[in-house]
Amino acid sequence: AQSVTQLDSQVPVFEEAPVELRCNYSSSVSVYLFWYVQYPNQGLQLLLKYLSGSTLVKGINGFEAEFNKSQTSFHLRKPSVHISDTAEYFCAGGSNYKLTFGKGTLLTVNP
Amino acid sequence: NAGVMQNPRHLVRRRGQEARLRCSPMKGHSHVYWYRQLPEEGLKFMVYLQKENIIDESGMPKERFSAEFPKEGPSILRIQQVVRGDSAAYFCASSPDRGGTDTEAFFGQGTRLTVV
């Protein structure tokens, strides 16, 4: 069965600190990988996606992720977070219409 | 250009009632997808529809659940005779086509169904 695992359900950090949100996928998941963000009371918004090519993917709002095939990982990083980055982040894999999502990681940025 | 609109945002139903969830895709989008998020779980694919056609319903429960996307009007996800286990957030997404490498599915804000 396909699976996407987000290893941390909650990640608290201080403003301007770096952050890494971890995501591992099962090898049966198609190697199209995505990170979505959900701000409070809003829909999911695509942060970035890996389809092929360079393993380092840059997205919106200063986020980036690295596809690591040997470790079956697709961790999301930002070198310096802002209060406004507080949100839930979802890792997903699969084809563009049939996505398998992780359970989400709640990122809380504290002043 | 308005985003994907889902209504209602919150819906409370008693056990045995019917729930109707509506999704209006973004303008120009003819492909709609429904996902369900159970408490403490990730989003799970339910069904993929084009106008007047169900393309893939492999994620839909076999009973009580149905979906449609008529030629005119929003897509409807219908749950008959709801049970407490149906309580979840239901998300709709739309895209202009099935999704080549450059397309993206845009998600709505979700409908939170509570069965009491």
Interface residues (C-beta under 8 A of the other chain):
Chain A: V4 Q6 Y36 N41 Q42 G43 L44 Q45 L46 K49 L51 S52 F90 A92 S95 N96 Y97 K98 L99 T100 F101 G102 K103 G104
Chain B: G3 V4 Q6 H31 Y33 Y35 Q37 E40 E41 G42 L43 K44 F45 Y48 D56 F91 A93 S95 R98 G99 G100 T101 T103 E104 A105 F106 F107 G108 Q109 G110
